[in-house]
Amino acid sequence: MTMVFAFDSADERDTFASLYSRYKNLMLHKAYEILRDYALAEDAVSEAFIRVYKNLHKIDDPESNRSVAFLVTIVKNVALTMLRREHKGLIEPYQEYMAEEADTVDLECEVIAKISADDIHAMVNQLPEDLKNVFLLRFAYDMPLKEIGKTLGISESNAAVRLHRAKKKLSILLTKGGYENETSS
């Protein structure tokens, strides 16, 4: 099926085309991660781009990290909605996805659970922009380091270094915030 979008200007058309060509594979990867079916993942990406078209006015810079986060959030929500709608045939992959999410709980998650969301938000916002972007893409959007590197135009090893630095700075902020004593008990 071919879709025709009616753009108000050439700039909107170019922005949409840029978003599509730059991020369709990343979005497909995220959708496949959730759905475990390539055809369904493609459908999720198509639906996500329809939503992007409807919300194109919310995107200032197609190359910004905020735009990437926006697109990943949309496709993730579309994929999860598809799983809920089709739960008869897809309940096992959905449960597997949820089990994988639960398995990722470790000491860091236990520490974070003791801190309010506002505190975490404030601490992450104190990070320099380059560290904050890597940290959010990794932990808020569960993006692998290789994809983070591609998205930000840096090497995978540079993304790993930035993630390490972000964790180290957050650790310092946690210590300053009085959380060190709570986590060591």
PyMOL commands that place a pseudoatom at each C-alpha (Angstrom):
pseudoatom trace, name=CA, resn=MET, resi=1, chain=A, elem=C, hetatm=0, pos=[0.000, 0.000, 0.000]
pseudoatom trace, name=CA, resn=THR, resi=2, chain=A, elem=C, hetatm=0, pos=[1.337, 3.389, -0.951]
pseudoatom trace, name=CA, resn=MET, resi=3, chain=A, elem=C, hetatm=0, pos=[0.588, 6.331, 1.297]
pseudoatom trace, name=CA, resn=VAL, resi=4, chain=A, elem=C, hetatm=0, pos=[0.492, 9.896, 0.116]
pseudoatom trace, name=CA, resn=PHE, resi=5, chain=A, elem=C, hetatm=0, pos=[1.262, 12.611, 2.620]
pseudoatom trace, name=CA, resn=ALA, resi=6, chain=A, elem=C, hetatm=0, pos=[0.169, 16.170, 1.958]
pseudoatom trace, name=CA, resn=PHE, resi=7, chain=A, elem=C, hetatm=0, pos=[2.911, 18.410, 3.277]
pseudoatom trace, name=CA, resn=ASP, resi=8, chain=A, elem=C, hetatm=0, pos=[2.329, 22.124, 3.763]
pseudoatom trace, name=CA, resn=SER, resi=9, chain=A, elem=C, hetatm=0, pos=[5.817, 23.001, 2.561]
pseudoatom trace, name=CA, resn=ALA, resi=10, chain=A, elem=C, hetatm=0, pos=[8.930, 21.586, 0.968]
pseudoatom trace, name=CA, resn=ASP, resi=11, chain=A, elem=C, hetatm=0, pos=[10.682, 21.971, 4.335]
pseudoatom trace, name=CA, resn=GLU, resi=12, chain=A, elem=C, hetatm=0, pos=[8.166, 19.647, 5.991]
pseudoatom trace, name=CA, resn=ARG, resi=13, chain=A, elem=C, hetatm=0, pos=[8.573, 17.118, 3.186]
pseudoatom trace, name=CA, resn=ASP, resi=14, chain=A, elem=C, hetatm=0, pos=[12.364, 17.289, 3.483]
pseudoatom trace, name=CA, resn=THR, resi=15, chain=A, elem=C, hetatm=0, pos=[12.211, 16.939, 7.282]
pseudoatom trace, name=CA, resn=PHE, resi=16, chain=A, elem=C, hetatm=0, pos=[9.985, 13.876, 7.000]
pseudoatom trace, name=CA, resn=ALA, resi=17, chain=A, elem=C, hetatm=0, pos=[12.177, 12.335, 4.300]
pseudoatom trace, name=CA, resn=SER, resi=18, chain=A, elem=C, hetatm=0, pos=[15.260, 12.956, 6.413]
pseudoatom trace, name=CA, resn=LEU, resi=19, chain=A, elem=C, hetatm=0, pos=[13.666, 11.341, 9.457]
pseudoatom trace, name=CA, resn=TYR, resi=20, chain=A, elem=C, hetatm=0, pos=[12.565, 8.348, 7.442]
pseudoatom trace, name=CA, resn=SER, resi=21, chain=A, elem=C, hetatm=0, pos=[15.860, 7.699, 5.692]
pseudoatom trace, name=CA, resn=ARG, resi=22, chain=A, elem=C, hetatm=0, pos=[17.937, 8.301, 8.805]
pseudoatom trace, name=CA, resn=TYR, resi=23, chain=A, elem=C, hetatm=0, pos=[15.929, 6.427, 11.461]
pseudoatom trace, name=CA, resn=LYS, resi=24, chain=A, elem=C, hetatm=0, pos=[13.758, 3.777, 9.790]
pseudoatom trace, name=CA, resn=ASN, resi=25, chain=A, elem=C, hetatm=0, pos=[16.304, 1.016, 10.521]
pseudoatom trace, name=CA, resn=LEU, resi=26, chain=A, elem=C, hetatm=0, pos=[16.674, 2.040, 14.154]
pseudoatom trace, name=CA, resn=MET, resi=27, chain=A, elem=C, hetatm=0, pos=[12.896, 2.057, 14.531]
pseudoatom trace, name=CA, resn=LEU, resi=28, chain=A, elem=C, hetatm=0, pos=[12.629, -1.307, 12.782]
pseudoatom trace, name=CA, resn=HIS, resi=29, chain=A, elem=C, hetatm=0, pos=[15.221, -2.723, 15.187]
pseudoatom trace, name=CA, resn=LYS, resi=30, chain=A, elem=C, hetatm=0, pos=[13.283, -1.457, 18.225]
pseudoatom trace, name=CA, resn=ALA, resi=31, chain=A, elem=C, hetatm=0, pos=[9.957, -2.762, 16.892]
pseudoatom trace, name=CA, resn=TYR, resi=32, chain=A, elem=C, hetatm=0, pos=[11.464, -6.166, 16.063]
pseudoatom trace, name=CA, resn=GLU, resi=33, chain=A, elem=C, hetatm=0, pos=[12.970, -6.332, 19.550]
pseudoatom trace, name=CA, resn=ILE, resi=34, chain=A, elem=C, hetatm=0, pos=[9.460, -6.110, 20.971]
pseudoatom trace, name=CA, resn=LEU, resi=35, chain=A, elem=C, hetatm=0, pos=[7.406, -7.991, 18.373]
pseudoatom trace, name=CA, resn=ARG, resi=36, chain=A, elem=C, hetatm=0, pos=[9.899, -10.693, 17.317]
pseudoatom trace, name=CA, resn=ASP, resi=37, chain=A, elem=C, hetatm=0, pos=[8.311, -10.723, 13.876]
pseudoatom trace, name=CA, resn=TYR, resi=38, chain=A, elem=C, hetatm=0, pos=[9.809, -8.818, 10.961]
pseudoatom trace, name=CA, resn=ALA, resi=39, chain=A, elem=C, hetatm=0, pos=[6.523, -8.248, 9.107]
pseudoatom trace, name=CA, resn=LEU, resi=40, chain=A, elem=C, hetatm=0, pos=[4.822, -6.936, 12.250]
pseudoatom trace, name=CA, resn=ALA, resi=41, chain=A, elem=C, hetatm=0, pos=[7.840, -4.758, 12.982]
pseudoatom trace, name=CA, resn=GLU, resi=42, chain=A, elem=C, hetatm=0, pos=[7.555, -3.237, 9.500]
pseudoatom trace, name=CA, resn=ASP, resi=43, chain=A, elem=C, hetatm=0, pos=[3.864, -2.551, 10.148]
pseudoatom trace, name=CA, resn=ALA, resi=44, chain=A, elem=C, hetatm=0, pos=[4.756, -0.904, 13.457]
pseudoatom trace, name=CA, resn=VAL, resi=45, chain=A, elem=C, hetatm=0, pos=[7.294, 1.347, 11.752]
pseudoatom trace, name=CA, resn=SER, resi=46, chain=A, elem=C, hetatm=0, pos=[4.740, 2.311, 9.087]
pseudoatom trace, name=CA, resn=GLU, resi=47, chain=A, elem=C, hetatm=0, pos=[2.180, 3.169, 11.758]
pseudoatom trace, name=CA, resn=ALA, resi=48, chain=A, elem=C, hetatm=0, pos=[4.821, 5.073, 13.708]
pseudoatom trace, name=CA, resn=PHE, resi=49, chain=A, elem=C, hetatm=0, pos=[5.674, 7.203, 10.661]
pseudoatom trace, name=CA, resn=ILE, resi=50, chain=A, elem=C, hetatm=0, pos=[1.991, 8.019, 10.190]
pseudoatom trace, name=CA, resn=ARG, resi=51, chain=A, elem=C, hetatm=0, pos=[2.033, 9.335, 13.757]
pseudoatom trace, name=CA, resn=VAL, resi=52, chain=A, elem=C, hetatm=0, pos=[5.271, 11.189, 13.079]
pseudoatom trace, name=CA, resn=TYR, resi=53, chain=A, elem=C, hetatm=0, pos=[3.618, 12.838, 10.072]
pseudoatom trace, name=CA, resn=LYS, resi=54, chain=A, elem=C, hetatm=0, pos=[0.702, 13.951, 12.263]
pseudoatom trace, name=CA, resn=ASN, resi=55, chain=A, elem=C, hetatm=0, pos=[3.138, 15.363, 14.846]
pseudoatom trace, name=CA, resn=LEU, resi=56, chain=A, elem=C, hetatm=0, pos=[5.788, 16.709, 12.500]
pseudoatom trace, name=CA, resn=HIS, resi=57, chain=A, elem=C, hetatm=0, pos=[5.307, 20.187, 13.958]
pseudoatom trace, name=CA, resn=LYS, resi=58, chain=A, elem=C, hetatm=0, pos=[6.845, 18.899, 17.216]
pseudoatom trace, name=CA, resn=ILE, resi=59, chain=A, elem=C, hetatm=0, pos=[10.192, 18.203, 15.536]
pseudoatom trace, name=CA, resn=ASP, resi=60, chain=A, elem=C, hetatm=0, pos=[12.491, 21.172, 15.235]
pseudoatom trace, name=CA, resn=ASP, resi=61, chain=A, elem=C, hetatm=0, pos=[15.705, 19.468, 14.161]
pseudoatom trace, name=CA, resn=PRO, resi=62, chain=A, elem=C, hetatm=0, pos=[15.557, 15.996, 12.577]
pseudoatom trace, name=CA, resn=GLU, resi=63, chain=A, elem=C, hetatm=0, pos=[19.166, 15.343, 13.603]
pseudoatom trace, name=CA, resn=SER, resi=64, chain=A, elem=C, hetatm=0, pos=[18.700, 16.174, 17.281]
pseudoatom trace, name=CA, resn=ASN, resi=65, chain=A, elem=C, hetatm=0, pos=[18.793, 13.552, 19.992]
pseudoatom trace, name=CA, resn=ARG, resi=66, chain=A, elem=C, hetatm=0, pos=[15.382, 14.719, 21.095]
pseudoatom trace, name=CA, resn=SER, resi=67, chain=A, elem=C, hetatm=0, pos=[13.989, 13.774, 17.685]
pseudoatom trace, name=CA, resn=VAL, resi=68, chain=A, elem=C, hetatm=0, pos=[15.570, 10.323, 17.937]
pseudoatom trace, name=CA, resn=ALA, resi=69, chain=A, elem=C, hetatm=0, pos=[14.046, 9.823, 21.373]
pseudoatom trace, name=CA, resn=PHE, resi=70, chain=A, elem=C, hetatm=0, pos=[10.660, 10.977, 20.059]
pseudoatom trace, name=CA, resn=LEU, resi=71, chain=A, elem=C, hetatm=0, pos=[10.754, 8.491, 17.164]
pseudoatom trace, name=CA, resn=VAL, resi=72, chain=A, elem=C, hetatm=0, pos=[11.903, 5.583, 19.339]
pseudoatom trace, name=CA, resn=THR, resi=73, chain=A, elem=C, hetatm=0, pos=[9.160, 6.316, 21.850]
pseudoatom trace, name=CA, resn=ILE, resi=74, chain=A, elem=C, hetatm=0, pos=[6.511, 6.367, 19.136]
pseudoatom trace, name=CA, resn=VAL, resi=75, chain=A, elem=C, hetatm=0, pos=[7.579, 3.070, 17.554]
pseudoatom trace, name=CA, resn=LYS, resi=76, chain=A, elem=C, hetatm=0, pos=[7.946, 1.386, 20.938]
pseudoatom trace, name=CA, resn=ASN, resi=77, chain=A, elem=C, hetatm=0, pos=[4.412, 2.433, 21.914]
pseudoatom trace, name=CA, resn=VAL, resi=78, chain=A, elem=C, hetatm=0, pos=[3.001, 1.309, 18.574]
pseudoatom trace, name=CA, resn=ALA, resi=79, chain=A, elem=C, hetatm=0, pos=[4.693, -2.086, 18.890]
pseudoatom trace, name=CA, resn=LEU, resi=80, chain=A, elem=C, hetatm=0, pos=[3.449, -2.607, 22.442]
pseudoatom trace, name=CA, resn=THR, resi=81, chain=A, elem=C, hetatm=0, pos=[-0.073, -1.611, 21.391]
pseudoatom trace, name=CA, resn=MET, resi=82, chain=A, elem=C, hetatm=0, pos=[0.083, -4.127, 18.555]
pseudoatom trace, name=CA, resn=LEU, resi=83, chain=A, elem=C, hetatm=0, pos=[1.058, -6.825, 21.028]
pseudoatom trace, name=CA, resn=ARG, resi=84, chain=A, elem=C, hetatm=0, pos=[-1.846, -5.984, 23.300]
pseudoatom trace, name=CA, resn=ARG, resi=85, chain=A, elem=C, hetatm=0, pos=[-4.338, -6.004, 20.409]
pseudoatom trace, name=CA, resn=GLU, resi=86, chain=A, elem=C, hetatm=0, pos=[-3.122, -9.289, 19.011]
pseudoatom trace, name=CA, resn=HIS, resi=87, chain=A, elem=C, hetatm=0, pos=[-2.404, -10.927, 22.339]
pseudoatom trace, name=CA, resn=LYS, resi=88, chain=A, elem=C, hetatm=0, pos=[-3.925, -14.295, 21.383]
pseudoatom trace, name=CA, resn=GLY, resi=89, chain=A, elem=C, hetatm=0, pos=[-1.202, -15.174, 18.890]
pseudoatom trace, name=CA, resn=LEU, resi=90, chain=A, elem=C, hetatm=0, pos=[1.495, -12.984, 20.364]
pseudoatom trace, name=CA, resn=ILE, resi=91, chain=A, elem=C, hetatm=0, pos=[1.125, -13.430, 24.106]
pseudoatom trace, name=CA, resn=GLU, resi=92, chain=A, elem=C, hetatm=0, pos=[4.237, -15.611, 24.324]
pseudoatom trace, name=CA, resn=PRO, resi=93, chain=A, elem=C, hetatm=0, pos=[6.589, -13.101, 22.637]
pseudoatom trace, name=CA, resn=TYR, resi=94, chain=A, elem=C, hetatm=0, pos=[5.035, -10.331, 24.757]
pseudoatom trace, name=CA, resn=GLN, resi=95, chain=A, elem=C, hetatm=0, pos=[5.624, -12.297, 27.940]
pseudoatom trace, name=CA, resn=GLU, resi=96, chain=A, elem=C, hetatm=0, pos=[9.159, -13.074, 26.775]
pseudoatom trace, name=CA, resn=TYR, resi=97, chain=A, elem=C, hetatm=0, pos=[9.782, -9.367, 26.191]
pseudoatom trace, name=CA, resn=MET, resi=98, chain=A, elem=C, hetatm=0, pos=[8.415, -8.485, 29.615]
pseudoatom trace, name=CA, resn=ALA, resi=99, chain=A, elem=C, hetatm=0, pos=[10.498, -11.260, 31.217]
pseudoatom trace, name=CA, resn=GLU, resi=100, chain=A, elem=C, hetatm=0, pos=[13.636, -9.912, 29.518]
pseudoatom trace, name=CA, resn=GLU, resi=101, chain=A, elem=C, hetatm=0, pos=[12.812, -6.462, 30.870]
pseudoatom trace, name=CA, resn=ALA, resi=102, chain=A, elem=C, hetatm=0, pos=[12.401, -7.918, 34.372]
pseudoatom trace, name=CA, resn=ASP, resi=103, chain=A, elem=C, hetatm=0, pos=[15.680, -9.841, 34.101]
pseudoatom trace, name=CA, resn=THR, resi=104, chain=A, elem=C, hetatm=0, pos=[17.606, -6.626, 33.581]
pseudoatom trace, name=CA, resn=VAL, resi=105, chain=A, elem=C, hetatm=0, pos=[16.953, -5.606, 37.188]
pseudoatom trace, name=CA, resn=ASP, resi=106, chain=A, elem=C, hetatm=0, pos=[20.246, -5.440, 39.059]
pseudoatom trace, name=CA, resn=LEU, resi=107, chain=A, elem=C, hetatm=0, pos=[21.945, -3.463, 41.779]
pseudoatom trace, name=CA, resn=GLU, resi=108, chain=A, elem=C, hetatm=0, pos=[21.701, -0.217, 39.794]
pseudoatom trace, name=CA, resn=CYS, resi=109, chain=A, elem=C, hetatm=0, pos=[17.931, -0.646, 39.530]
pseudoatom trace, name=CA, resn=GLU, resi=110, chain=A, elem=C, hetatm=0, pos=[17.645, -1.316, 43.245]
pseudoatom trace, name=CA, resn=VAL, resi=111, chain=A, elem=C, hetatm=0, pos=[19.531, 1.913, 43.954]
pseudoatom trace, name=CA, resn=ILE, resi=112, chain=A, elem=C, hetatm=0, pos=[17.366, 3.838, 41.539]
pseudoatom trace, name=CA, resn=ALA, resi=113, chain=A, elem=C, hetatm=0, pos=[14.231, 2.430, 43.170]
pseudoatom trace, name=CA, resn=LYS, resi=114, chain=A, elem=C, hetatm=0, pos=[15.241, 4.138, 46.426]
pseudoatom trace, name=CA, resn=ILE, resi=115, chain=A, elem=C, hetatm=0, pos=[15.479, 7.516, 44.745]
pseudoatom trace, name=CA, resn=SER, resi=116, chain=A, elem=C, hetatm=0, pos=[12.489, 9.561, 43.660]
pseudoatom trace, name=CA, resn=ALA, resi=117, chain=A, elem=C, hetatm=0, pos=[11.901, 10.085, 39.954]
pseudoatom trace, name=CA, resn=ASP, resi=118, chain=A, elem=C, hetatm=0, pos=[12.310, 13.826, 40.450]
pseudoatom trace, name=CA, resn=ASP, resi=119, chain=A, elem=C, hetatm=0, pos=[15.731, 13.290, 42.016]
pseudoatom trace, name=CA, resn=ILE, resi=120, chain=A, elem=C, hetatm=0, pos=[16.832, 11.075, 39.143]
pseudoatom trace, name=CA, resn=HIS, resi=121, chain=A, elem=C, hetatm=0, pos=[15.538, 13.542, 36.575]
pseudoatom trace, name=CA, resn=ALA, resi=122, chain=A, elem=C, hetatm=0, pos=[17.364, 16.405, 38.281]
pseudoatom trace, name=CA, resn=MET, resi=123, chain=A, elem=C, hetatm=0, pos=[20.622, 14.437, 38.444]
pseudoatom trace, name=CA, resn=VAL, resi=124, chain=A, elem=C, hetatm=0, pos=[20.480, 13.319, 34.820]
pseudoatom trace, name=CA, resn=ASN, resi=125, chain=A, elem=C, hetatm=0, pos=[19.778, 16.910, 33.753]
pseudoatom trace, name=CA, resn=GLN, resi=126, chain=A, elem=C, hetatm=0, pos=[22.978, 17.985, 35.516]
pseudoatom trace, name=CA, resn=LEU, resi=127, chain=A, elem=C, hetatm=0, pos=[25.041, 15.848, 33.141]
pseudoatom trace, name=CA, resn=PRO, resi=128, chain=A, elem=C, hetatm=0, pos=[26.744, 17.526, 30.183]
pseudoatom trace, name=CA, resn=GLU, resi=129, chain=A, elem=C, hetatm=0, pos=[24.616, 17.183, 27.034]
pseudoatom trace, name=CA, resn=ASP, resi=130, chain=A, elem=C, hetatm=0, pos=[26.890, 14.622, 25.331]
pseudoatom trace, name=CA, resn=LEU, resi=131, chain=A, elem=C, hetatm=0, pos=[26.851, 12.328, 28.389]
pseudoatom trace, name=CA, resn=LYS, resi=132, chain=A, elem=C, hetatm=0, pos=[23.153, 12.834, 29.064]
pseudoatom trace, name=CA, resn=ASN, resi=133, chain=A, elem=C, hetatm=0, pos=[22.217, 11.853, 25.499]
pseudoatom trace, name=CA, resn=VAL, resi=134, chain=A, elem=C, hetatm=0, pos=[24.159, 8.587, 25.622]
pseudoatom trace, name=CA, resn=PHE, resi=135, chain=A, elem=C, hetatm=0, pos=[22.797, 7.775, 29.092]
pseudoatom trace, name=CA, resn=LEU, resi=136, chain=A, elem=C, hetatm=0, pos=[19.171, 8.387, 28.065]
pseudoatom trace, name=CA, resn=LEU, resi=137, chain=A, elem=C, hetatm=0, pos=[19.441, 6.467, 24.803]
pseudoatom trace, name=CA, resn=ARG, resi=138, chain=A, elem=C, hetatm=0, pos=[20.970, 3.522, 26.659]
pseudoatom trace, name=CA, resn=PHE, resi=139, chain=A, elem=C, hetatm=0, pos=[18.729, 3.349, 29.696]
pseudoatom trace, name=CA, resn=ALA, resi=140, chain=A, elem=C, hetatm=0, pos=[15.528, 5.164, 28.761]
pseudoatom trace, name=CA, resn=TYR, resi=141, chain=A, elem=C, hetatm=0, pos=[15.321, 3.632, 25.281]
pseudoatom trace, name=CA, resn=ASP, resi=142, chain=A, elem=C, hetatm=0, pos=[17.349, 0.448, 25.807]
pseudoatom trace, name=CA, resn=MET, resi=143, chain=A, elem=C, hetatm=0, pos=[19.449, 1.178, 22.742]
pseudoatom trace, name=CA, resn=PRO, resi=144, chain=A, elem=C, hetatm=0, pos=[22.635, -0.884, 22.262]
pseudoatom trace, name=CA, resn=LEU, resi=145, chain=A, elem=C, hetatm=0, pos=[25.949, 1.012, 22.232]
pseudoatom trace, name=CA, resn=LYS, resi=146, chain=A, elem=C, hetatm=0, pos=[26.465, 0.269, 18.545]
pseudoatom trace, name=CA, resn=GLU, resi=147, chain=A, elem=C, hetatm=0, pos=[23.134, 1.930, 17.650]
pseudoatom trace, name=CA, resn=ILE, resi=148, chain=A, elem=C, hetatm=0, pos=[23.859, 4.847, 19.990]
pseudoatom trace, name=CA, resn=GLY, resi=149, chain=A, elem=C, hetatm=0, pos=[27.134, 5.387, 18.168]
pseudoatom trace, name=CA, resn=LYS, resi=150, chain=A, elem=C, hetatm=0, pos=[25.407, 5.363, 14.766]
pseudoatom trace, name=CA, resn=THR, resi=151, chain=A, elem=C, hetatm=0, pos=[22.636, 7.647, 15.980]
pseudoatom trace, name=CA, resn=LEU, resi=152, chain=A, elem=C, hetatm=0, pos=[24.995, 10.211, 17.475]
pseudoatom trace, name=CA, resn=GLY, resi=153, chain=A, elem=C, hetatm=0, pos=[27.624, 9.915, 14.749]
pseudoatom trace, name=CA, resn=ILE, resi=154, chain=A, elem=C, hetatm=0, pos=[30.317, 8.598, 17.110]
pseudoatom trace, name=CA, resn=SER, resi=155, chain=A, elem=C, hetatm=0, pos=[32.104, 5.267, 17.433]
pseudoatom trace, name=CA, resn=GLU, resi=156, chain=A, elem=C, hetatm=0, pos=[30.731, 2.475, 19.577]
pseudoatom trace, name=CA, resn=SER, resi=157, chain=A, elem=C, hetatm=0, pos=[33.769, 2.746, 21.854]
pseudoatom trace, name=CA, resn=ASN, resi=158, chain=A, elem=C, hetatm=0, pos=[33.214, 6.499, 22.232]
pseudoatom trace, name=CA, resn=ALA, resi=159, chain=A, elem=C, hetatm=0, pos=[29.603, 5.806, 23.196]
pseudoatom trace, name=CA, resn=ALA, resi=160, chain=A, elem=C, hetatm=0, pos=[30.844, 3.305, 25.803]
pseudoatom trace, name=CA, resn=VAL, resi=161, chain=A, elem=C, hetatm=0, pos=[33.292, 5.849, 27.213]
pseudoatom trace, name=CA, resn=ARG, resi=162, chain=A, elem=C, hetatm=0, pos=[30.583, 8.505, 27.426]
pseudoatom trace, name=CA, resn=LEU, resi=163, chain=A, elem=C, hetatm=0, pos=[28.236, 6.056, 29.135]
pseudoatom trace, name=CA, resn=HIS, resi=164, chain=A, elem=C, hetatm=0, pos=[30.943, 5.183, 31.663]
pseudoatom trace, name=CA, resn=ARG, resi=165, chain=A, elem=C, hetatm=0, pos=[31.572, 8.885, 32.335]
pseudoatom trace, name=CA, resn=ALA, resi=166, chain=A, elem=C, hetatm=0, pos=[27.841, 9.533, 32.752]
pseudoatom trace, name=CA, resn=LYS, resi=167, chain=A, elem=C, hetatm=0, pos=[27.549, 6.694, 35.275]
pseudoatom trace, name=CA, resn=LYS, resi=168, chain=A, elem=C, hetatm=0, pos=[30.585, 7.972, 37.142]
pseudoatom trace, name=CA, resn=LYS, resi=169, chain=A, elem=C, hetatm=0, pos=[29.191, 11.524, 37.314]
pseudoatom trace, name=CA, resn=LEU, resi=170, chain=A, elem=C, hetatm=0, pos=[25.802, 10.209, 38.451]
pseudoatom trace, name=CA, resn=SER, resi=171, chain=A, elem=C, hetatm=0, pos=[27.534, 8.158, 41.115]
pseudoatom trace, name=CA, resn=ILE, resi=172, chain=A, elem=C, hetatm=0, pos=[29.203, 11.320, 42.391]
pseudoatom trace, name=CA, resn=LEU, resi=173, chain=A, elem=C, hetatm=0, pos=[25.868, 13.152, 42.354]
pseudoatom trace, name=CA, resn=LEU, resi=174, chain=A, elem=C, hetatm=0, pos=[24.230, 10.270, 44.237]
pseudoatom trace, name=CA, resn=THR, resi=175, chain=A, elem=C, hetatm=0, pos=[26.968, 10.377, 46.858]
pseudoatom trace, name=CA, resn=LYS, resi=176, chain=A, elem=C, hetatm=0, pos=[26.584, 14.145, 47.242]
pseudoatom trace, name=CA, resn=GLY, resi=177, chain=A, elem=C, hetatm=0, pos=[22.835, 13.669, 47.539]
pseudoatom trace, name=CA, resn=GLY, resi=178, chain=A, elem=C, hetatm=0, pos=[23.207, 11.393, 50.545]
pseudoatom trace, name=CA, resn=TYR, resi=179, chain=A, elem=C, hetatm=0, pos=[22.250, 8.170, 48.746]
pseudoatom trace, name=CA, resn=GLU, resi=180, chain=A, elem=C, hetatm=0, pos=[25.601, 6.470, 49.397]
pseudoatom trace, name=CA, resn=ASN, resi=181, chain=A, elem=C, hetatm=0, pos=[24.630, 5.418, 52.929]
pseudoatom trace, name=CA, resn=GLU, resi=182, chain=A, elem=C, hetatm=0, pos=[21.262, 4.058, 51.812]
pseudoatom trace, name=CA, resn=THR, resi=183, chain=A, elem=C, hetatm=0, pos=[22.775, 1.868, 49.115]
pseudoatom trace, name=CA, resn=SER, resi=184, chain=A, elem=C, hetatm=0, pos=[25.564, 0.437, 51.221]
pseudoatom trace, name=CA, resn=SER, resi=185, chain=A, elem=C, hetatm=0, pos=[23.209, -1.043, 53.828]
for i in range(1, 185): cmd.bond("trace and resi %d" % i, "trace and resi %d" % (i + 1))
show_as sticks, trace
zoom trace
